[in-house]
Amino acid sequence: MRNIIVIILLLAFIGCVEPYDFGVTETVEVMVIDAQLTNEQKAHRVELSLSRAIDSESPSKVAGAEVRFIEDGNTEINLIETEAGVYETASTISGKPGSSYVLSITLANGTTYQSTPQVLAPPVAIDSVYGKYLELPSEENGEVLKGMQFFIDTHDETSEVSYFRYEYLEDFEIKVPYPSGIEWYPSTQTYGPRAEDIGTCYGNDQNQSLIIASTSGLSENRLSEFPIQMVSVDDPQLEHRYALTVRQYMLSASAYQYYKNLQENNESSGSFFDKQKGTIAGNIFNQNNPAEPVLGFFEVAGVSSVTDFFISSDFRSQGFISNYDLRNCNPQTAVDTVQINTLNNELMSAYNIVEFPVTVPNGAIIVLVPCSDCRIYADNKKPDYWD
């Protein structure tokens, strides 16, 4: 009887709950500035937009502005608008280590934004990039995560800069087990030699997380075994050949603090019960109204980069064995032998011709597309630096 009463009370309570419509009645647009200047010889760019409202699909681009870098307080480097909200230097330039730079922006309505002066720190070379096989407990479910953890070592003998930011780019080979060398022509329902290699493709991935480090307070300005990226045994990157490009940015103390605050802010789970930390102040301000919030930071940094190649077999002695399974491509599920006269567009929408076996007169070996055409996973154009 008691259980029945509890159920009735629960049903009554649920029936009284009404959905609340979180309608957006008013939004405040905030200037968003994405700007960077480095020692690299390239066209540097600045992007201007207004923060996106909750009910909007994309931010509004800010066009028609005058944008410039001011070097050492007197030399102006003007940027031109290449598309709405995107401004680039008219030619390739490189920032000078030791020089001070200010970002100046004047909108079409006369509003002026300006950064505090930022000194470009000299780049520091990365000493080495290497991988170690690790087995780590998962923070989510307690399972053991197995994979190659890639680290870097770096140091600065001058001890002038002790703040770092990192980006990485992964390039890797994807090979299908049964590459098709024969192409099917749907318009004529005939076949012929394939003009391009679709057996090996090249995937790529770029980090989306913020990676920063500091040697401030340490006895030596050196980073040893600093983790950059972990490749799981279940991921495709180390199935064959793998290239890791790491970019190292030398930051000012204010830039590091900005990124650290941003990192801590993003660690929040985002529920209504979390402490709301508000807008993170950068180094760009409205000259007419310093109290106006502005999102973004004018990053001025010396940059160095290194690209290293790795092969999966190099790590087997450490215990690494790739578990990546390319769509269950095996002879039992992927391959079939049919008569040539049965080939048609419907069948060939799911299969590719691999070869015509001499042991089967008028026969063709066909293989499922995911097991014979790497282009469904990545691009078959080899990166320029891939040897």
Secondary structure, DSSP 8 states (H G I E B T S, - for coil): -HHHHHHHHHHHHHHH--------------EEEEEEEESSSB--EEEEEE---TT-SS-EE--S-EEEEEETTTEEEEEEEEETTEEEESS-B---TT-EEEEEEE-TTS-EEEE--EE------EEEEEEEEEEEE-TTTS-EEEEEEEEEEEE-TT----EEEEEEEEEEEEE-SS---EEEETTTTEEEE-SS--SEEEEEEE--S-EEEE-TTSSSSEEEEEEEEEEETTSSTTSSEEEEEEEEEE--HHHHHHHHHHHHHHTS---TTS--------SEEESS-TTS-EE--EEEEEEEEEEEEEEGGGGGGGT------STT--HHHHEEEEEGGG--HHHHTTEEEEE--TTSTTEEEEEEGGGT-GGGTSB-S--TT--
